[in-house]
Amino acid sequence: LHSSGRVFNDWMERARADVALLTTELATGPYPYAGIPWFSTAFGRDGVISALQMLWLNPGLARGVLAFLAQHQATETSPFSDSQPGKIMHETRKGEMTALSELPFGRYYGGVDTTPLYVHLACAYADRTGDMVFIDGLWQSLCAAAEWIEAASASTGFVTYRRAAESGLANQGWKDSFDSVFHADGRIPKGPIALVEVQGYVFAAFQGLARLARRRGETEKAEGWERRAEEIRRRVESHFWIEELGYYALALDGDGRPCEVRTSNAGHLLYVGLPDPDRARIVADQLLSASFHSGWGLRTLADDAIFFNPMSYHNGSIWPHDTAICAAGLARYGIRDNVVRLMSGTFESAVHFNMRLPELFCGFTRAPGEAPIAYPVACLPQAWSAGSAFMLMQACLGLHIDGWAGEIHVTRPRLPIGIDSLVIRHLAVAGTAVDLTFQRVGDRVGAFLADRHEGLAPLIVRS
């Protein structure tokens, strides 16, 4: 990527270099290790999200992540861990992922969100590349993952986890602090707990699998997964939506009671396209309000919550990857101008951190003349923080590549504030590579291919 803004280019180049720095070439292909210094190893969730962020630019990274996770998918139930057949284990040790990965406190850990995210990445990779040969080779693994999701949700209708006090396992969403899941009055819920964003990932997984099954001619499977996706959508809308808040609950506890707390997790539902447009707009308005939007990025927790603390790890801090996922969700519902706002705040944060976004930073409200406040022990660099620059950029540009048709789609493109032109060089599309330029013209942004690349790939622009 090369833009008309020198400092902006410095950020893009630093982000690209950091992703490259953290990417290790394994036998299965490239894999982005999570972060330095604390998590320089192959985490499942981190690898998937980093690959999703980079997918439009570098689908080879997604292929490497998928191949590695498929190779290390659990094949049996263990009495010493939470592994069951089909589950993608999240935690790693000594740089090697196993189905029985030991944590420092002597337990084993497979995040409940990693498996549906793995399936979602596979489906997104297929849509980006049209690489059905690779997907066919992965098909048994994807079906096993779907079976694990079905089994994990059999008792409650939702994929759940048990709290550490009940099972010895940590919270199993990405917000894994002991106090990051709670009721509005501060009570810590008993399990099993269903996190809202995990159900969104499950919805996306079944939707994507249904599309792939149709391409494989497996109509019965496709119809079954379509029904499951729609059932999950209905259940999330019914059980998680809190009318009084105009927002989705953070989680359901073991008694099915919602944790009526406003968190950024709901933005992940927008990312997968689960909410109806009216509710999506209501959620978007709140995410963009001062309760969440600090001026530097989106806080993980609304500032009126009982446990809100801008210096906490998960309860009010800003995680760039989380802001980027929420921004991609806003873009999905056409709220692109506000995505530009979020990208601007994230870029200005990066400038204050010497062009390198940390894993997280403190969620204090932005004040004139003041810099964002660092979180003392955050990883720097960190893969999904570096990758957030590219997910935000894609959300601004409204860029989507249809790997099946070999087409480039651009919808209502926007450029970051202060940037008048942007060139994406060597963009891979269906076996060819093109240079794509975005140019500001008055109050609009146009997109066009380099003259020498005209006709190599159809470019469809919707304004």
Buried (B, 14 or more C-beta within 10 A) or exposed (E): BBBBBEEBBBBBEBBBBBBEBBBBEBEBBBBBBBBBEEBBBBBBBBBBBBBBBBBBBBBBBBBBBBBBBBEBBBEEEEEEBBBBBBBBBBBBBEEEBBBBBBBEEEBBBBBBBBBBBBBBBBBBBBBBBBBBEBBEEBBEBBBBBBBBBBBBBEEBBBBBBBBBEEBBBBBBBBBBBBBBBBBBEEEBBBBBBBBBBBBBBBBBBBBBBBBBBBBEEBEEBBEBBBEBBBEBBEBBBEBBBBEEBEBBBBBBBBEEBBBBBBBBBBBBBBBBBBBEEEBBBBBBEBBBEEBBBBBBBBBBBBBEBEBBBBBBBBBBBBBBBBBBBBBBBBBBBBBBEBBBBBBBBBBBBBBBBEBBBBBBBBBBEBEEEEBBBBBEEBBBBBBBBBBBBBBBBBBBBBBBBBBBBBBBBBBBBBBBBEBEBBBBEEBBBBEEEBBBBBBBEEEEBBBBBEEEBEEBBBBEBEE
